Amino acid sequence: MPSGTEQNSGLAALDALTTAVEDGAGLPEIVRAASRVLDASLVLIDRGGTVLAVAARSTADERALLQDVEGVETIELRVGDADVGRLRLRQRRHDGDVSLHRLVAAVVAGEVERIRAPERASQAALNTFLEDALSDSIIDPADGNARAAELGLRVEDGVTLLVVRAHARVASGDDWRPRLLAVAERAARGSRPGALAAHSAHIGTDGEVLILVPDPDGESGRAVADALQRDLTAGLPGFGFAIGRSGRADGAAGLARAAKEALLAANVVEGDEDRQSLGFEETGAYRLVLRAMTEDPGELRSFYGETVEPIAAYDTQYETNLVGTLTTFLECDGNVGATAARLITHRHTVRYRLERVKELSGLDVGSSEGREKLSLGLKAMRVLGITPPRGPASESSAGNR
């Protein structure tokens, strides 16, 4: 049973915690006070994985709290049904009181929720603005510029949009999407103050993030894309990324066009083993296909269905690599030997696969018209955001196939 001195010390620590909350002292001071209440080292982490505050005796103590080592406990922080983060703690001298842990967790969670409320309101306003801008619902450009200014962004001075897409290469938990947004936003703002980041239904799935970069000089978008590639690689190991960068837009009226450009660039660079970031100006002939996508998406989808889709379906069903072989063949200017060398396979295998492409699509890569249609079909696949199937190239045919 605690002595009178220990009880008085505990009450004094609780009083210091409530005083820190009442005075609005901020999360670092509140976590230090909570550390004294629990007689434990603490790290406060938000739901996106960002460390908000630390109360530890040394850098080694802090590192231990951030790792899954023996003696470190994790307390989930919730307000109602909302997950607001977690506390990681390590007791210093004795086992902690579970009820006291819950009390301190509730106090800290409530403070995190209170401090983050204005940020969430700003995020909601940003999401609403994006929904309107990207769906071309902003009729009055001046009104759109004014709404952007309320978010701290002068779009009339120029802005570049980036689409950031992540995909797990290894098994990953469900919390990677908020981490993607948090890391992307931190990298963007670190490279270009004033940059804004959000998920948006208009650019695809919740595995994508849209970054708005103030870009009056036309160079900031590229700099932020480079920073994103570095920080995402370090902050989300085990993930691949596709970063698409739009051309510079002048004013809110140009955001819908810029979003299409950024999405096209992300689609084109998706799955490229040699690069993870691409600007719209670097997409070449894809820009012509984007125009077709904008004017008549159904027609573009139909063209893909008539050319490459049967080949992709065959790859998916039989785990072959016809699409990859066709892509490499066209990149090698129709040279079978160069294609075989790049794929590290036999020329006969390449010829067999190209013959199978002809059977499935009705298009002969030996003719200029066939190559042209198949090339456009592959571009349509990228613009539509369809990822080529991947499987072992192991069709069986006579000889080495």
MIZANU-405775 format. One record per residue (C-alpha): residue in three letters; x, y, z. Coordinates in steps of 0.05 Angstrom, whole numbers, padded with zeros to 5 digits, always signed. Layout:
N
ALAXYZ;...
//
This chain:
401
MET+00000+00000+00000;PRO+00028+00068-00018;SER+00054+00110+00040;GLY+00026+00178+00056;THR+00087+00211+00024;GLU+00077+00171-00040;GLN+00003+00189-00041;ASN+00018+00263-00032;SER+00071+00259-00087;GLY+00020+00225-00134;LEU-00033+00278-00119;ALA+00017+00333-00132;ALA+00035+00302-00199;LEU-00039+00296-00217;ASP-00049+00369-00198;ALA+00010+00388-00243;LEU-00022+00349-00300;THR-00090+00382-00293;THR-00057+00450-00286;ALA-00018+00439-00351;VAL-00083+00422-00387;GLU-00121+00481-00357;ASP-00065+00529-00375;GLY-00060+00504-00447;ALA+00013+00488-00435;GLY+00017+00444-00497;LEU+00029+00371-00509;PRO+00104+00368-00490;GLU+00090+00396-00420;ILE+00027+00353-00412;VAL+00066+00290-00430;ARG+00122+00309-00381;ALA+00069+00318-00326;ALA+00037+00251-00345;SER+00106+00219-00340;ARG+00111+00242-00268;VAL+00041+00217-00252;LEU+00057+00147-00279;ASP+00130+00147-00258;ALA+00145+00124-00329;SER+00181+00146-00392;LEU+00131+00165-00446;VAL+00125+00177-00520;LEU+00062+00206-00550;ILE+00049+00186-00623;ASP-00010+00209-00666;ARG-00052+00163-00709;GLY-00008+00176-00769;GLY+00055+00153-00733;THR+00084+00222-00720;VAL+00118+00232-00652;LEU+00084+00291-00617;ALA+00120+00292-00550;VAL+00172+00254-00510;ALA+00187+00248-00436;ALA+00247+00203-00429;ARG+00310+00203-00388;SER+00358+00195-00446;THR+00362+00186-00521;ALA+00372+00111-00509;ASP+00309+00110-00467;GLU+00271+00146-00523;ARG+00296+00096-00575;ALA+00273+00039-00531;LEU+00203+00069-00527;LEU+00198+00073-00602;GLN+00218+00000-00610;ASP+00182-00063-00591;VAL+00228-00082-00534;GLU+00212-00118-00469;GLY+00180-00074-00416;VAL+00149-00024-00464;GLU+00073-00020-00462;THR+00027+00013-00513;ILE-00037+00048-00492;GLU-00086+00064-00548;LEU-00115+00134-00544;ARG-00188+00141-00563;VAL-00242+00194-00557;GLY-00309+00160-00568;ASP-00299+00118-00632;ALA-00242+00161-00657;ASP-00171+00135-00655;VAL-00127+00195-00638;GLY-00060+00161-00626;ARG-00023+00120-00574;LEU+00023+00127-00514;ARG+00084+00083-00508;LEU+00110+00077-00437;ARG+00161+00041-00394;GLN+00153+00039-00319;ARG+00214+00063-00280;ARG+00209+00029-00212;HIS+00145-00012-00204;ASP+00085-00038-00241;GLY+00036+00016-00258;ASP-00036+00024-00234;VAL-00082+00004-00292;SER-00136+00053-00269;LEU-00084+00109-00266;HIS-00060+00090-00336;ARG-00131+00096-00362;LEU-00142+00163-00328;VAL-00078+00193-00356;ALA-00093+00164-00425;ALA-00162+00196-00425;VAL-00133+00264-00406;VAL-00079+00261-00459;ALA-00127+00235-00513;GLY-00175+00292-00498;GLU-00119+00343-00505;VAL-00095+00313-00570;GLU-00166+00316-00597;ARG-00174+00389-00574;ILE-00108+00412-00603;ARG-00120+00376-00670;ALA-00192+00401-00678;PRO-00173+00465-00717;GLU-00126+00424-00760;ARG-00183+00376-00776;ALA-00229+00434-00792;SER-00177+00461-00840;GLN-00170+00392-00870;ALA-00245+00387-00880;ALA-00245+00456-00914;LEU-00187+00434-00958;ASN-00223+00370-00978;THR-00286+00409-00995;PHE-00247+00458-01037;LEU-00212+00401-01074;GLU-00277+00364-01087;ASP-00305+00427-01120;ALA-00241+00447-01157;LEU-00226+00378-01185;SER-00297+00366-01207;ASP-00298+00433-01243;SER-00353+00458-01197;ILE-00319+00525-01186;ILE-00353+00570-01236;ASP-00325+00637-01213;PRO-00249+00637-01215;ALA-00244+00696-01167;ASP-00287+00658-01116;GLY-00242+00597-01124;ASN-00180+00638-01113;ALA-00211+00670-01051;ARG-00228+00602-01022;ALA-00157+00578-01035;ALA-00131+00640-01000;GLU-00171+00622-00938;LEU-00131+00558-00936;GLY-00066+00597-00941;LEU-00054+00583-01015;ARG-00048+00637-01069;VAL-00066+00595-01129;GLU-00068+00656-01175;ASP+00008+00661-01167;GLY+00016+00590-01194;VAL+00008+00521-01164;THR+00032+00451-01183;LEU-00006+00389-01165;LEU+00026+00323-01146;VAL-00008+00255-01142;VAL+00027+00208-01094;ARG+00008+00135-01098;ALA+00035+00080-01053;HIS+00029+00004-01058;ALA+00055-00047-01008;ARG+00108-00094-01032;VAL+00104-00135-00968;ALA+00048-00150-00919;SER+00029-00085-00883;GLY-00020-00064-00830;ASP-00082-00022-00841;ASP-00051+00042-00813;TRP-00005+00057-00872;ARG-00054+00105-00907;PRO-00053+00157-00851;ARG+00023+00148-00848;LEU+00027+00161-00922;LEU-00011+00226-00915;ALA+00030+00247-00854;VAL+00098+00232-00886;ALA+00078+00264-00953;GLU+00053+00327-00919;ARG+00114+00334-00876;ALA+00161+00324-00935;ALA+00122+00373-00979;ARG+00119+00428-00926;GLY+00192+00417-00908;SER+00212+00428-00981;ARG+00161+00483-00997;PRO+00126+00519-00939;GLY+00053+00529-00952;ALA+00043+00463-00989;LEU-00022+00426-00973;ALA-00037+00352-00973;ALA-00102+00312-00973;HIS-00135+00248-00994;SER-00186+00260-01050;ALA-00239+00216-01079;HIS-00230+00250-01146;ILE-00160+00223-01157;GLY-00173+00150-01142;THR-00168+00106-01081;ASP-00150+00124-01009;GLY-00080+00099-01025;GLU-00067+00164-01062;VAL-00051+00233-01036;LEU-00057+00299-01072;ILE-00006+00354-01057;LEU-00017+00427-01076;VAL+00049+00463-01082;PRO+00055+00539-01086;ASP+00097+00546-01149;PRO+00105+00619-01173;ASP+00173+00603-01204;GLY+00153+00538-01238;GLU+00209+00500-01202;SER+00179+00484-01134;GLY+00136+00426-01159;ARG+00198+00388-01182;ALA+00235+00402-01117;VAL+00177+00377-01075;ALA+00171+00314-01118;ASP+00245+00299-01105;ALA+00236+00310-01030;LEU+00175+00265-01030;GLN+00212+00209-01064;ARG+00268+00212-01012;ASP+00224+00218-00950;LEU+00172+00167-00971;THR+00226+00115-00986;ALA+00255+00127-00916;GLY+00189+00135-00879;LEU+00150+00077-00910;PRO+00199+00019-00922;GLY+00169-00039-00959;PHE+00127+00005-01005;GLY+00133+00026-01077;PHE+00112+00095-01100;ALA+00088+00131-01162;ILE+00092+00207-01160;GLY+00059+00245-01217;ARG+00071+00320-01226;SER+00026+00367-01265;GLY+00044+00427-01306;ARG+00038+00494-01270;ALA-00034+00519-01262;ASP-00053+00592-01256;GLY-00112+00600-01210;ALA-00167+00554-01183;ALA-00197+00546-01253;GLY-00136+00506-01275;LEU-00135+00456-01218;ALA-00181+00405-01252;ARG-00135+00403-01312;ALA-00073+00399-01268;ALA-00103+00340-01229;LYS-00114+00301-01294;GLU-00042+00316-01315;ALA-00014+00293-01248;LEU-00056+00230-01248;LEU-00034+00214-01320;ALA+00039+00221-01300;ALA+00028+00176-01239;ASN-00006+00124-01283;VAL+00051+00126-01334;VAL+00106+00118-01281;GLU+00068+00064-01243;GLY+00107+00000-01245;ASP+00169+00032-01277;GLU+00228-00003-01244;ASP+00276+00054-01262;ARG+00239+00113-01234;GLN+00184+00132-01185;SER+00170+00204-01205;LEU+00148+00235-01271;GLY+00125+00304-01294;PHE+00069+00314-01344;GLU+00116+00348-01393;GLU+00156+00283-01394;THR+00098+00238-01414;GLY+00107+00249-01489;ALA+00053+00217-01532;TYR+00012+00200-01471;ARG-00012+00272-01471;LEU-00050+00258-01535;VAL-00084+00198-01503;LEU-00102+00242-01442;ARG-00140+00288-01489;ALA-00180+00228-01513;MET-00192+00207-01441;THR-00218+00276-01423;GLU-00264+00282-01483;ASP-00291+00211-01486;PRO-00268+00162-01432;GLY-00315+00108-01458;GLU-00282+00109-01526;LEU-00213+00102-01496;ARG-00237+00044-01453;SER-00267+00011-01515;PHE-00201+00020-01553;TYR-00163-00014-01496;GLY-00214-00070-01497;GLU-00203-00082-01571;THR-00127-00082-01568;VAL-00090-00099-01503;GLU-00144-00123-01456;PRO-00148-00194-01485;ILE-00072-00200-01477;ALA-00075-00175-01405;ALA-00132-00223-01389;TYR-00090-00281-01416;ASP-00031-00260-01373;THR-00076-00257-01312;GLN-00107-00326-01325;TYR-00043-00363-01343;GLU+00009-00322-01305;THR+00047-00305-01368;ASN+00083-00242-01390;LEU+00055-00224-01458;VAL+00042-00151-01440;GLY+00112-00143-01412;THR+00142-00176-01474;LEU+00101-00132-01521;THR+00121-00070-01482;THR+00194-00087-01485;PHE+00190-00105-01559;LEU+00161-00037-01576;GLU+00212-00002-01532;CYS+00266-00039-01570;ASP+00239-00012-01637;GLY+00214-00081-01658;ASN+00282-00114-01650;VAL+00272-00187-01628;GLY+00345-00196-01609;ALA+00346-00134-01565;THR+00280-00155-01533;ALA+00306-00224-01517;ALA+00370-00195-01487;ARG+00331-00146-01442;LEU+00284-00201-01419;ILE+00341-00251-01411;THR+00306-00303-01453;HIS+00312-00337-01521;ARG+00292-00304-01587;HIS+00246-00363-01602;THR+00209-00349-01537;VAL+00199-00276-01556;ARG+00174-00295-01625;TYR+00126-00346-01595;ARG+00098-00294-01547;LEU+00089-00243-01602;GLU+00052-00295-01643;ARG+00006-00307-01584;VAL-00005-00231-01580;LYS-00027-00233-01652;GLU-00075-00291-01639;LEU-00107-00256-01579;SER-00112-00185-01607;GLY-00116-00196-01681;LEU-00059-00147-01690;ASP+00007-00165-01721;VAL+00069-00132-01691;GLY+00103-00144-01758;SER+00060-00090-01790;SER+00066-00015-01775;GLU-00009-00010-01764;GLY-00009-00068-01715;ARG+00049-00038-01676;GLU+00016+00030-01675;LYS-00050+00004-01648;LEU-00018-00040-01596;SER+00027+00018-01574;LEU-00034+00063-01566;GLY-00071+00007-01530;LEU-00014+00002-01479;LYS-00016+00077-01470;ALA-00092+00074-01460;MET-00081+00022-01406;ARG-00034+00069-01369;VAL-00079+00129-01376;LEU-00138+00088-01351;GLY-00097+00069-01290;ILE-00097-00005-01305;THR-00036-00040-01277;PRO-00006-00093-01323;PRO-00011-00163-01294;ARG+00054-00192-01271;GLY+00071-00266-01273;PRO+00126-00314-01293;ALA+00137-00314-01368;SER+00130-00389-01377;GLU+00083-00404-01435;SER+00096-00473-01464;SER+00107-00481-01538;ALA+00152-00519-01583;GLY+00223-00513-01562;ASN+00243-00461-01510;ARG+00183-00417-01500;
//
